[in-house]
Amino acid sequence: MTRGERDKAEDMCLKSLDISERHGYKEYTANQYGNLGVIYLKRGNKQEAKKYWEKAHTLYEEVGAKLEITQVKGWLEDLGEE
């Protein structure tokens, strides 16, 4: 993925995040947090990735999304910081 593609993906995720937050769609909000974490990790920004993944993890726990909780925990563990 090129830098331009990552920038476009980030813009799309932020727009989707805004919509899902305004409407109270916790699982969709968590999905976008997870996506943003991936984008930031690809940019080499582990701290920002961790921040978004922790937000995703919290929301997934609130809605009981077990598969997604496991996935995000794995991402955090791969960072070596959980």
N, C-alpha and C positions, 0 to 999 in steps of 0.2 A: 504494500500500500504506500503510495507516495504521500509527501507532506500535504499536498493540495487535497488529496482524497481524505486524509485524516482530518484536515480542517473542515471539509464539507461534512464528513460524518459527525464531527463534534457539533457543528451547527445544527444538524438534523436532530441529534440526540438532545441538545439543549431545548429546541423547540418542542419536541415530544415530551421532555421532562416538564416543561412549563404547563403544557396541556394536562398531563396526567396529575400533576400536583394540584392544579386549579380545580379539577374534578374529583379529587380524593381517591384516585385509582392507585392504591398502594403498590400492588404487584407490578403495574406498568411503570410506576415511578422507580421501583427497585430495579426493574430491567434496564432502565436508562442509566441509573447510577452504575450498574454493572458494566454497561457498554462504555460509559465514560471512563471507568477505571481501566478498561482494556486499551482505550485510545491513549490515555496518559502513560500507561506502562510502555506501550509501543514507542512513545516519545522519550522514554527513559526517565520519566518522572514518577518514581515509585511512591513518594509521599502522597502525591495527588491521587494516584491509583488506589492506594490504601484507604484514603479518606472516602472515596466514592464507594469502594467495596464494603467498608464498614457500614455506611449508610444503607447500602443494598441489603446487607446481612440483617440489620435491624428490622427493616421493613418486611423482608421475607419471613423472619421469625414471627412478626405480628400477624401475618396472614397464614402462617403454617405451611409455607411452600418448602417442603422437606428436600426435594431434589435440588432446588436452587440454593438452599442453605448449605448443603453439602458442597456444591460447586464453588460458591463464594468462599467458604472456609478453605477449600483447597487452594484457591488463588492467593488468599492471605498467607497460608502456610508456605506456599512457594516463594513468597516475598521474604520469608524467614522472620517475620515480625509479629506473628500472632501468638 
